[in-house]
Structure formats: structure tokens, C-alpha cells
Amino acid sequence: MLQKVKVPVSVILEYNSKLRRVFPKSVHWDGNDYPVTKVGFHHTFREGKTLIHVFSVDTPSLFFRLRLNTDNLQWTLEEISDGEVD
């Protein structure tokens, strides 16, 4: 089931200098750590002058849509899915 939320989360991010890319490695939400197994989609857009990064990531049990605000470096969890059909 897909659930839209808007809650702050903690994210461990890795930067690969050879690929010049960043990858979320782990998400801490609701008292649990979720290791990221796959980054599916990443895109950017602007809200006014603020650059926003959006990452769609898989963990062993859930799918997350994460948003990074580059002005204040705050992460927000926007969507959660357990893969089941609504």
C-alpha cells in the first residue's frame, strides 16, 4: 500500500568520487534503520531558488521516496510503500 507522508528522517549518504554521485545508504525512520538496497530514481527540481533532490529507494521491506532540501540539508520522507496493492 502506498502512503503519502511528510516527516523528517535521518539519512546516511555516500559520495562516490569516481562516479561523482551520491547514494543514500540508510534511512532512520520511526525508530528503525532501513539499509538501502537499491536507488531506483533520482531527479532534481527547484522550488524558487532552492534545489531539491528526490530519491526513490528500496530497502529489504519498504520503498521510500526521499526529498533533500539543499538550502538547509534537511531530509523529508514523502512516500512509503510495502509493495502490496491497495
N, C-alpha and C positions, 0 to 999 in steps of 0.2 A: 504494500500500500504506500502510495506517495503522500507525504505530509509536508506542507509548507510551514516553515518556522522562521523566526528571525531572532536567533540567540547568539551571544558571543561565545566563542570557543577558543581553545588554545591549539596551535598547530606547530609541529616541528617541521621545519623546511630545510631542504638540502639544496645547495647550489653546486652544479657541476661545471667547473671552469672549462673543460674540454668542449662540452656541448653548449656552454653559455646558456644554461637553462636552470630553472628552479623547479623542484618537485616537492609537494607535501609528502612527508614520510609518516606522520602520525597525527591523529586528531584526538584531543581530550575533550569529551563532552559528557555531561550528566554523570560525572564521577568515574567515567571509564575511559581507557585508552584504546583507540582503534588504529592498528597499523594499516597504512595504505598499501594495498597490493597492486593497484593499477590507477594511473591517471588517464582518464578517458578523453576529456575535452578541456581545453584551456583557451579562454579568449579574454580580451580586454575591451573596455569601453570607457567613455568619460561621462562623469556627472559634473557638469560645469568644468572647472579646471582640474578636478580630482580624477586620477587614473584608477580604475577599478579592475582587478584581476578576478576572474571566475574560474574555479577548478571543479570539475566533476571527477570524483574519486570513488573507487571501490575499496571496501575492506572485506575481511572474511565473512562478515554478517550483514553489512549495510552498505548502501550507496549514499554519498553525501555530495551536496552542491555547496561549495565554499566560496566566500567572497572576501577579498583582501582590499581594504582601502589603503592606498599608498600614501595618503596625506598623514594619517595617524597610525598606520600599520596595525590596524585592528581587523581581526578575522570575525566573520559572521557566518553561522550555519544557516543556509536558506532553505534547503530541502533535504529530507531523509526518505529513503525507500528501503523496504526489506525485500523487494523483488517480487512480492506477491501481487496478484491482480486485485484491484479494488472491488 
